[in-house]
Amino acid sequence: MSFMDKAGGVGNLIEGPDKLDKLDEALRDFRQSLHGWSESAYGRPRTVIPVGSRRVWRLATGWALGCVLLAGGASAGLWEHHRMEIQEMRIAAARLAEQQRLVAQEQARLEEEDLLAKVDSDVSREVPSAMEPLAQLMAADETK
């Protein structure tokens, strides 16, 4: 089938039979080269990469990254918890030291008060120790 038959009378636009033959020949050559290229392209051997292996590697990579992310989050949480425990222990140790210091101060104050009371009782005798038997006699006379 020629170009003229397919065009349905369009050949009147193109002048001369030589031009029609050249056009038919050019289109035939183009068609043959296209068919030849298609046969060679579809006929050559191809290397096929299995799609499943890429999917498996992607899945494994996703799981590995997810596990790394999960482990990182858990370890960061544990580290923060450990840091807070250390800080709480330091605060508790400071409170305990403050309480011990206050107890020691209170004991020192009580001992000082006891010492001062003893010194006061020793110093504040009404009668010297040499005259004490005489003072007892006078106290006995006043009660009668």
Buried (B, 14 or more C-beta within 10 A) or exposed (E): EEBBEEBEEEBEEBEEEEEBEEBBEEEEEEEEEEEEEEEEEEEEEEEEEEEEEEEEEEEEEEEEEEEEEEEEEEEEEEEEEEEEEEEEEEEEEEEEEEEEEEEEEEEEEEEEEEEEEEEEEEEEEEEEEEEEEEEEEEEEEEEE
